[in-house]
């Protein structure tokens, strides 16, 4: 452990030195304005994320440019992404923040998608996690496996089957649960309210929402955590979520449940969409073909932000304790999040059509 | 929770926190910025908050709260200016104010209407804060009692206001509301994502139309065009009439109405998911129902201003409840507010149930009373300004109009930042002009539009959940659907519909419109009917697997078609002097119309066309110069000065809000510096 932290700090010092060096001759942003395009409205989770990183990025880039967040909502975030695809490689004054909602239409072959992730240069990948929970009476039937829950009629408040909710819906299907999704809610917060009002009896929240909205319910005895979606380790395996080390992951629950297999077509599909939706949920890109110097400068700047003494403290509360990946790690996250085997994709497309009547074109 | 041991000390701590010189300074700064932004129609809390977001990171918690709360609190106060003086709903909170406020301004009583509105706003804001101080402690179970059937009933109660605002021919009001509901369903369905009246080949419509655009199009454009055609000032009398003291006296003599409407504002504002978009209409409906002499509504009844204005500031307080104690934003600006609070201080304030615990209750109370304080400061500033701003109604309108076109185009463009925003504004504006001309109730249309999404979602979801409850047992299902709250709401709705229908002849939301020939009203009705029938078959074509996406538009279209056919049938039998053939072009005062409808509208159309070719800034320069020269007949020096001022102002506004202007075809080929082209020569998205 000691060795590891020593290693980490060496790397950090190295990157700061590198950032300074790179700044000296590669890219200097003095007096410039970096515009950070977010394909959502001012009120979403991506806005919160960009507003957190914006001022830090401004400090970390050589020449301390002004960083402004520009919102470009529309067409389920595909409008902003299509716009970004058309941008030529520039001087690094235009960056793009994508989210799971941008990745899913790409993976599912949504007809509105005219962007190609493989063209872009990734400089940061921010992860998150998710936790599913149950009311106490149903949680009593849950023993780490879901066998005793298979005859329960579940109601789940959902934003839509092609959104991030695809991950929990598929998980429940794999566990053999009878879950009826009530579509059309406006945000996960509304789903939690439905749970609190007793209208829904299964729900999930992303980690930060779980911590602030559901943990108080757990303390009052009104909700019991069921499982986390898990986290990715360095070699791409699903392990326990570091924020919730005592909770079993979906993988563990699946292995303990009859008829659910943590391998094969449906598992591959679930894992691919899980990665795109959670561990690599939000990413920062430069336009395709941007000079390597500029890309490296941004990578180094995000490295420097991560290396700040107070980063754990200021990010923990706002982003949760999740990996903020840069460099090769970010590239790895990107490729895991955007390359889904064709068979997995076909499986999901077919499942959406069979179970929910959703056709994507 | 023990009020004496927990709440009172927290309240004292809250006052100690906010009554600091720096906190008060930030509050005033926020209020001034909020007023400056709210005064422009279409810009509101969202624009203001995103303006200060870059600066709040790590800011002291109380100061940051003061800045943001100050800004959010006064938007519904300052948007009254646009509603009363120009007949333009400044934001969704003051749509109902337009109905009586604007006629008052036209009569030359702008100052009276404004001060009555501000007094009501202040009172509503304070009463809301007081109410919240106690209510917030017990709010959680009450908010949780509002499940989907209850929210659906509130939505239906909102829709029942159509009965009051339907106009002289109630069935026309029903059809107008149906059309509003239908237009609200355009785009991707929330439930299954099916497309309604739109295609992916033309992505603009898939997101649906935004309230800003529909509000501006349906109210602002028709009023601007109508005033322009007369070529005179808004106010028909030279003096501003009775001053602001009379307005305050008006408010005081209707203080109980103000109390009731404030409570309506807080209570409806508290319910998450509905937001505040219906509050002012419910308050207006209540005002009409409790007024003995209803003959003046729609023509300048001061109570019609006091009711909605009392409710809309109180609503902001109510809207804090779901945001603070559930962490669920009640509106777009509350969502940004929540995100911004996480950036304040050390970031340890998280909205949620813990805001009611001993540790954070002082912060909760600080927010509630900052809101009240901001209302006081904002109202005083508004009253101080109202005298001079009201003078706008004495300016020849032809000089104001081009700048209003500029402002509302800019505001509309903020919703999607697409040229489609301007096209949509023009199209809805055209619809608004005809609704106004043929005496179809525009408020009914707007209520339909606003409530379309909630009505569809809540009914689909409540139906689905009721189904699962009934599977648990018949009594479980019945208890779920017919809770005591639902029963009370049903009674209120029925009473309000009955009263509304009995009184509906008395209230003319479009004023008096005379009848003329048969042809024009008939053609308009046929066009509407054709659209509705088309929408019906469009929805019917959606796959049966996604019945939740097709049921609601088909039902609404079906009812609307029946209403239209009924009207058609009546039209065939009635003489052309019947009110069913109302046509504003035949009004006796239409002799005052100096200009025709189409030439006037062509100016706005021209601005749109030029924007699509050369981008907004070049278009607006050409538009201002030629309009001021040709239509207003000004001398060149004044034209140059006014145009320069106008363009400089809009550039300043865009620069400070960090926005671009609509680019045109030209910008696709030539890179131009801002503000002529988008920043850094971006190509069009």
Interface residues (C-beta under 8 A of the other chain):
Chain A: X35 X41 X42 X43 X44 X47 X48 X51 X52 X54 X55 X68 X69 X70 X71 X72 X73 X74 X75 X76 X78 X79 X80 X82 X83 X86 X87 X90 X93 X94 X111 X112 X153 X155 X157 X160 X162 X180 X182 X183 X184 X185 X186 X187 X189 X190 X192 X193 X194 X196 X197 X198 X199 X200 X209 X212 X213 X216 X217 X313 X314 X317 X318 X356 X357 X358 X359
Chain B: X46 X49 X50 X53 X54 X57 X58 X144 X147 X148 X188 X189 X190 X191 X192 X193 X200 X203 X206 X207 X272 X273 X326 X327 X328 X329 X332 X333 X335 X336 X339 X340 X342 X343 X346 X347 X348 X350 X351 X352 X353 X354 X416 X417 X418 X456 X457 X460 X461 X464 X465 X468 X471 X472 X543 X545 X546 X548 X658 X679 X680 X682 X683 X685
